[in-house]
Amino acid sequence: MHRRTLGGTDIELSEIALGTWGLSGACGKMDESVVRATVEAALEAGVTTIDCAPLWGDGAIETLVGELTESARADVQLVTRAGARWQDGELAHGFGANALRSDLTRSLDRLRTERVDVWLLHDPPEDALTAEHLKPLVEEQKKLERIGAFGVSTGSIDVARTALELGVDVLCMPYNLLCSDDVTDLSDLLKEKQVGLMARSPLLHGLLSGRWTEYRQFADDDHRKARWTPRALALRVRQVNQLRYLMHDEVHSLTEAAVRFVLASPVVTSCVL
């Protein structure tokens, strides 16, 4: 497993990172033994970067990752988020200084570590990035060595531009064969400011694996059921089928082609699968 330096920092991430949103139940409830086996298999395969969030599984994923990486902490890069959490069964956002400090403290406890390598704001609005308290807070947490790199996880190019002006170390954004325009538009700015990119949704929630038919159905607790109508899914599957020409020679699957596309970008540090 190759590693790449994250932007202008001295932090190195594995080219493939393990994303844990799907493991938290976003694609339907998963048995803990399967989740545990998946994390262990990733570590055994050489993945050293694991992407988490307090929101995913209401902290359960962080707790499991903390347990499984504690003995190898020096060789693992932990990524987590702040600003979004479950509160009394409802999704709550809070980007004030106290809320962010609290989120970080709880994440550190669950992850069984004194420092996270990458700390991301979880889908913040633009005004959260321009708040007066944010920069001093980040500088404070870096000085205390509770965080390494700081950045923003977003699907909005406007929020991403604001984050770049703020001076973040890293962005985490969707980037794949069917969704590349925003990152392409930001590429020059990412290079200029030496900001690393963690590319999420490289397989577009499984669609780019090339294993689906247009009749694919999802369980009620799978986020993809609400994401695509049957008609929209059929259209997407047809678009994916038109990409099969990418499979040739040493590229044996559409999944491999999709990952190669992401890693071919000069601004991508890590592909979050």
C-alpha positions as CSV (number, residue, x, y, z in Angstrom):
1,M,0.0,0.0,0.0
2,H,1.5,3.3,-1.1
3,R,1.2,6.4,1.0
4,R,0.9,10.1,0.0
5,T,1.7,13.3,1.9
6,L,-1.4,15.3,2.9
7,G,-1.0,18.7,1.2
8,G,1.5,20.9,2.9
9,T,1.6,18.9,6.1
10,D,4.0,16.2,7.2
11,I,1.2,13.7,7.6
12,E,1.1,10.7,5.3
13,L,-2.1,8.8,4.5
14,S,-2.5,5.5,2.8
15,E,-3.7,5.9,-0.8
16,I,-6.7,3.8,0.1
17,A,-8.5,4.8,3.3
18,L,-11.3,2.8,4.9
19,G,-14.5,4.8,5.1
20,T,-16.8,3.7,7.9
21,W,-20.1,5.4,7.1
22,G,-21.5,2.3,5.3
23,L,-20.3,0.1,8.2
24,S,-22.3,2.2,10.7
25,G,-25.7,1.2,9.2
26,A,-26.2,3.7,6.4
27,C,-26.7,0.9,3.9
28,G,-28.7,-1.2,6.3
29,K,-28.0,-2.8,9.6
30,M,-24.8,-4.8,9.7
31,D,-23.7,-7.5,12.2
32,E,-20.9,-6.2,14.4
33,S,-18.8,-9.3,13.5
34,V,-19.0,-8.3,9.8
35,V,-18.0,-4.7,10.7
36,R,-15.1,-5.9,12.9
37,A,-13.9,-8.3,10.2
38,T,-14.0,-5.6,7.6
39,V,-11.8,-3.2,9.6
40,E,-9.4,-6.0,10.5
41,A,-9.2,-7.1,6.8
42,A,-8.4,-3.5,5.8
43,L,-5.6,-3.2,8.3
44,E,-4.2,-6.6,7.2
45,A,-4.3,-5.4,3.6
46,G,-2.1,-2.4,4.4
47,V,-4.7,0.3,4.8
48,T,-3.5,2.6,7.5
49,T,-6.0,5.5,7.3
50,I,-9.5,5.1,8.8
51,D,-12.2,7.7,8.3
52,C,-14.8,8.0,11.1
53,A,-17.4,10.5,12.5
54,P,-19.3,10.7,15.8
55,L,-22.6,10.8,13.8
56,W,-22.0,7.4,12.3
57,G,-23.5,4.8,14.6
58,D,-23.8,7.5,17.3
59,G,-20.1,6.9,18.2
60,A,-20.2,3.2,17.9
61,I,-17.9,3.1,14.9
62,E,-15.3,5.3,16.6
63,T,-15.5,3.0,19.6
64,L,-14.8,-0.1,17.5
65,V,-12.0,1.5,15.5
66,G,-10.4,2.7,18.7
67,E,-10.5,-0.8,20.1
68,L,-9.0,-2.4,16.9
69,T,-6.3,0.2,16.3
70,E,-5.1,0.9,19.9
71,S,-2.2,-1.6,19.8
72,A,-1.0,-0.3,16.4
73,R,-1.8,3.4,16.9
74,A,1.6,4.6,15.8
75,D,1.1,3.1,12.4
76,V,-2.5,4.2,11.9
77,Q,-3.9,7.6,10.8
78,L,-7.3,8.3,12.4
79,V,-9.7,10.8,10.7
80,T,-12.8,12.0,12.4
81,R,-15.3,14.8,12.2
82,A,-17.1,17.3,14.5
83,G,-20.2,19.5,14.3
84,A,-22.8,16.9,13.7
85,R,-24.2,14.4,16.2
86,W,-27.3,12.6,17.4
87,Q,-29.2,14.3,20.2
88,D,-32.3,12.7,21.7
89,G,-32.7,10.7,18.5
90,E,-32.5,13.7,16.2
91,L,-29.7,15.0,14.0
92,A,-28.2,18.1,15.6
93,H,-25.5,20.5,14.3
94,G,-23.3,22.7,16.5
95,F,-20.2,24.5,15.3
96,G,-19.7,26.7,18.3
97,A,-16.4,26.5,20.1
98,N,-17.7,24.6,23.1
99,A,-19.6,22.1,20.9
100,L,-16.6,21.4,18.7
101,R,-14.3,21.0,21.7
102,S,-16.8,18.6,23.3
103,D,-17.1,16.6,20.0
104,L,-13.3,16.3,19.8
105,T,-13.0,15.2,23.5
106,R,-15.6,12.5,23.1
107,S,-14.0,11.3,19.8
108,L,-10.6,11.0,21.4
109,D,-12.1,9.0,24.3
110,R,-13.9,6.6,21.9
111,L,-10.9,6.3,19.6
112,R,-8.6,5.6,22.7
113,T,-6.1,8.2,21.6
114,E,-4.7,11.6,22.6
115,R,-4.6,12.9,19.0
116,V,-6.5,12.5,15.7
117,D,-4.4,12.9,12.6
118,V,-7.1,14.6,10.6
119,W,-10.0,16.6,12.1
120,L,-12.8,17.6,9.8
121,L,-15.9,19.8,10.2
122,H,-18.9,17.7,9.2
123,D,-20.8,19.4,6.4
124,P,-20.7,22.9,7.9
125,P,-22.5,25.9,6.5
126,E,-20.4,28.7,5.1
127,D,-21.1,31.0,8.1
128,A,-19.6,28.3,10.4
129,L,-16.3,28.7,8.6
130,T,-16.3,32.5,8.9
131,A,-17.1,32.6,12.6
132,E,-14.5,34.5,14.6
133,H,-13.9,31.6,17.0
134,L,-12.9,28.9,14.5
135,K,-9.3,29.8,13.6
136,P,-8.3,30.4,17.2
137,L,-10.0,27.1,18.2
138,V,-8.1,25.1,15.5
139,E,-4.8,26.8,16.5
140,E,-5.5,26.0,20.1
141,Q,-6.2,22.3,19.4
142,K,-3.1,22.0,17.2
143,K,-0.9,23.6,19.9
144,L,-2.4,21.1,22.4
145,E,-1.5,18.4,19.9
146,R,-5.0,17.0,20.0
147,I,-5.3,17.3,16.2
148,G,-2.9,17.1,13.3
149,A,-4.4,18.4,10.1
150,F,-7.6,20.4,10.0
151,G,-10.2,20.5,7.3
152,V,-13.8,20.3,6.0
153,S,-15.9,17.5,4.7
154,T,-18.5,18.9,2.3
155,G,-20.3,18.3,-0.9
156,S,-20.7,22.0,-1.7
157,I,-18.1,23.7,-3.9
158,D,-19.1,27.1,-2.3
159,V,-18.3,25.8,1.2
160,A,-15.1,24.2,-0.2
161,R,-14.0,27.6,-1.6
162,T,-14.7,29.3,1.7
163,A,-12.7,26.6,3.5
164,L,-9.7,27.1,1.2
165,E,-9.8,30.8,1.9
166,L,-9.9,30.0,5.6
167,G,-6.6,28.1,5.2
168,V,-7.6,24.5,5.8
169,D,-5.0,21.7,5.4
170,V,-7.4,19.2,3.8
171,L,-10.8,18.9,2.0
172,C,-12.9,15.8,2.0
173,M,-15.2,15.8,-1.1
174,P,-17.1,13.5,-3.4
175,Y,-15.0,12.6,-6.4
176,N,-15.6,9.8,-8.9
177,L,-16.0,8.9,-12.6
178,L,-19.6,10.4,-12.6
179,C,-18.9,13.3,-10.2
180,S,-15.7,15.1,-10.9
181,D,-16.5,18.7,-11.9
182,D,-16.2,20.3,-8.5
183,V,-12.8,18.9,-7.7
184,T,-11.6,19.6,-11.3
185,D,-12.7,23.3,-10.8
186,L,-10.8,23.5,-7.5
187,S,-7.7,21.7,-8.6
188,D,-5.6,24.8,-9.3
189,L,-6.5,26.3,-6.0
190,L,-5.8,23.0,-4.1
191,K,-2.3,23.0,-5.7
192,E,-1.7,26.7,-5.1
193,K,-2.6,26.4,-1.4
194,Q,-1.1,23.0,-0.9
195,V,-4.3,21.5,0.4
196,G,-4.7,17.7,0.4
197,L,-7.9,16.0,-0.8
198,M,-9.6,13.0,0.6
199,A,-11.8,11.7,-2.2
200,R,-15.0,10.2,-0.8
201,S,-17.7,8.3,-2.7
202,P,-15.2,6.9,-5.3
203,L,-17.7,4.2,-6.1
204,L,-20.8,6.4,-5.8
205,H,-22.3,4.4,-3.0
206,G,-21.6,1.1,-4.9
207,L,-23.0,2.1,-8.2
208,L,-19.5,2.3,-9.9
209,S,-18.7,-1.3,-8.8
210,G,-20.5,-2.3,-12.0
211,R,-22.3,-5.1,-10.2
212,W,-25.8,-3.6,-10.3
213,T,-28.7,-4.1,-12.8
214,E,-31.3,-1.4,-13.3
215,Y,-33.7,-3.6,-11.2
216,R,-31.6,-3.3,-8.1
217,Q,-33.7,-2.8,-5.0
218,F,-32.7,-1.5,-1.6
219,A,-34.0,-2.2,2.0
220,D,-36.0,0.4,3.7
221,D,-33.1,1.3,6.1
222,D,-30.6,1.7,3.2
223,H,-30.0,5.4,2.4
224,R,-29.8,4.5,-1.3
225,K,-33.5,3.7,-1.5
226,A,-34.3,7.4,-0.9
227,R,-31.3,8.6,-3.0
228,W,-32.5,7.3,-6.3
229,T,-36.0,6.7,-7.8
230,P,-36.2,3.5,-9.8
231,R,-36.1,5.6,-13.0
232,A,-33.0,7.5,-11.8
233,L,-31.3,4.3,-10.8
234,A,-31.9,2.7,-14.2
235,L,-30.4,5.8,-15.9
236,R,-27.4,5.7,-13.7
237,V,-26.8,2.0,-14.3
238,R,-26.9,2.6,-18.0
239,Q,-24.3,5.4,-17.6
240,V,-22.1,3.0,-15.7
241,N,-22.4,0.3,-18.3
242,Q,-21.1,2.8,-20.9
243,L,-17.8,2.9,-18.9
244,R,-17.0,-0.7,-19.3
245,Y,-14.6,0.1,-22.0
246,L,-12.2,1.1,-19.2
247,M,-11.8,-2.5,-18.3
248,H,-8.9,-3.9,-20.3
249,D,-5.4,-5.4,-19.9
250,E,-4.5,-5.2,-16.2
251,V,-7.8,-3.5,-15.3
252,H,-10.1,-6.4,-14.5
253,S,-13.1,-4.7,-13.0
254,L,-15.0,-1.4,-13.1
255,T,-14.3,-1.0,-9.4
256,E,-10.6,-1.1,-10.2
257,A,-11.1,1.4,-13.0
258,A,-13.0,3.8,-10.7
259,V,-10.3,3.7,-8.0
260,R,-7.5,4.2,-10.6
261,F,-9.4,7.2,-11.9
262,V,-9.5,8.8,-8.5
263,L,-5.8,8.0,-7.6
264,A,-4.7,9.4,-11.0
265,S,-5.6,12.9,-9.9
266,P,-2.6,14.9,-8.8
267,V,-4.6,16.6,-6.0
268,V,-5.9,13.4,-4.4
269,T,-4.1,12.2,-1.3
270,S,-6.4,9.3,-0.4
271,C,-9.3,7.4,-1.9
272,V,-11.9,6.7,0.8
273,L,-13.6,3.4,0.1
